[in-house]
Amino acid sequence: RATFDITLYSHFFKMVGPSYDFTVKYKAVKDIFVVPNANFQNYVVLELDPPLRKGQTMYHHVVSLFTAYDEADIDREREVRQCHLPEDFEERFSEFKFKDTVQSEMRATLEETMVHLLRLFSSQP
């Protein structure tokens, strides 16, 4: 129902929208699902425990919508995605356990990149 920008940090990610900001710790992500839809879209569903709270309402799942690609277009869409790492990433995150896995350039679709990073940070298989 809302559009959020997602920023990944070492122990949490932030979802910043027009009127609300949410901070979610990676250990709160219990499962990640990729659900295909018949309308050439894919949903990425994050199961959260504890859930997000907005007033009296609790949200146990966060659903992100991505455009799906035909097999013919998939190679074209697997363009290099830029992960904006800080210039002093090597020294500031020398103790970061995924330092060697996170790269400034990753070749995948946007959906694959996001799912890969969220599974990596939240230690999901």
C-alpha positions as CSV (number, residue, x, y, z in Angstrom):
1,R,0.0,0.0,0.0
2,A,3.0,2.3,0.4
3,T,6.2,2.9,-1.4
4,F,9.4,2.6,0.7
5,D,13.1,3.1,0.0
6,I,15.1,0.2,1.5
7,T,18.6,0.9,2.9
8,L,20.6,-2.1,4.1
9,Y,23.0,-1.7,7.0
10,S,25.2,-4.3,8.8
11,H,22.7,-5.4,11.5
12,F,19.3,-3.9,10.3
13,F,17.6,-2.4,7.3
14,K,15.5,0.7,7.1
15,M,12.3,1.2,5.1
16,V,11.7,4.9,4.6
17,G,8.4,6.0,3.2
18,P,6.5,9.3,2.7
19,S,5.0,9.2,6.2
20,Y,6.6,6.3,8.2
21,D,10.1,5.0,8.8
22,F,10.7,1.4,9.9
23,T,13.9,-0.2,11.2
24,V,14.0,-4.0,11.0
25,K,16.8,-6.0,12.6
26,Y,17.9,-8.9,10.4
27,K,17.4,-11.4,13.2
28,A,13.7,-10.5,13.1
29,V,13.5,-11.9,9.5
30,K,12.3,-15.5,10.1
31,D,11.8,-16.5,6.4
32,I,12.0,-15.1,2.9
33,F,9.7,-16.3,0.1
34,V,9.7,-15.5,-3.6
35,V,6.1,-15.9,-4.9
36,P,5.5,-15.7,-8.7
37,N,2.3,-14.1,-9.9
38,A,0.5,-14.7,-13.2
39,N,0.7,-11.0,-14.1
40,F,4.4,-11.2,-14.8
41,Q,5.3,-10.0,-11.3
42,N,7.1,-11.6,-8.4
43,Y,6.5,-10.9,-4.8
44,V,9.2,-11.1,-2.2
45,V,7.6,-11.8,1.2
46,L,9.5,-11.3,4.5
47,E,8.2,-13.0,7.6
48,L,9.0,-11.0,10.7
49,D,9.0,-11.9,14.3
50,P,8.6,-9.6,16.2
51,P,6.2,-7.9,13.7
52,L,6.3,-4.3,12.6
53,R,3.9,-2.0,14.5
54,K,2.1,1.0,13.2
55,G,-0.3,2.3,15.8
56,Q,-2.4,-0.6,17.0
57,T,-1.8,-2.7,13.8
58,M,1.0,-5.3,13.7
59,Y,2.4,-6.4,10.4
60,H,3.9,-9.9,10.4
61,H,4.8,-9.9,6.7
62,V,6.4,-7.3,4.4
63,V,5.6,-7.8,0.7
64,S,7.7,-6.3,-2.0
65,L,6.6,-6.3,-5.7
66,F,9.0,-6.9,-8.6
67,T,8.4,-7.1,-12.3
68,A,9.1,-10.6,-13.6
69,Y,11.1,-11.2,-16.8
70,D,10.7,-13.6,-19.7
71,E,13.5,-16.0,-20.2
72,A,14.5,-14.2,-23.3
73,D,14.8,-10.9,-21.4
74,I,16.5,-12.4,-18.3
75,D,20.1,-12.0,-19.6
76,R,19.4,-8.4,-20.5
77,E,17.9,-7.7,-17.1
78,R,20.9,-9.3,-15.2
79,E,22.7,-6.1,-15.5
80,V,25.4,-5.0,-13.1
81,R,23.7,-3.6,-9.9
82,Q,25.6,-1.0,-8.0
83,C,25.7,-1.5,-4.3
84,H,26.7,1.8,-2.9
85,L,29.4,1.0,-0.4
86,P,31.1,3.7,1.6
87,E,34.6,4.6,0.4
88,D,36.1,3.5,3.8
89,F,34.2,0.2,3.7
90,E,37.3,-1.9,4.1
91,E,38.5,-0.2,7.3
92,R,35.1,0.6,8.9
93,F,33.7,-2.9,8.3
94,S,36.9,-5.0,8.9
95,E,35.0,-7.0,11.5
96,F,31.9,-7.4,9.3
97,K,31.4,-11.1,8.7
98,F,30.1,-10.7,5.1
99,K,32.7,-8.2,4.0
100,D,34.1,-10.6,1.3
101,T,30.7,-11.6,0.0
102,V,29.2,-8.2,-0.4
103,Q,30.6,-6.6,-3.6
104,S,30.2,-3.1,-5.0
105,E,28.9,-4.6,-8.3
106,M,26.7,-7.7,-8.5
107,R,25.3,-9.2,-11.7
108,A,21.7,-10.1,-11.1
109,T,18.1,-8.8,-11.4
110,L,17.1,-6.3,-8.8
111,E,14.9,-9.0,-7.1
112,E,17.7,-11.6,-7.0
113,T,20.1,-9.0,-5.6
114,M,17.7,-8.0,-2.8
115,V,16.8,-11.6,-1.9
116,H,20.5,-12.6,-2.0
117,L,21.6,-9.8,0.4
118,L,18.6,-10.2,2.7
119,R,19.2,-14.0,3.0
120,L,22.9,-13.4,3.5
121,F,22.4,-10.8,6.3
122,S,19.6,-12.6,8.0
123,S,21.4,-16.0,7.7
124,Q,18.5,-17.6,5.8
125,P,19.3,-20.6,3.6
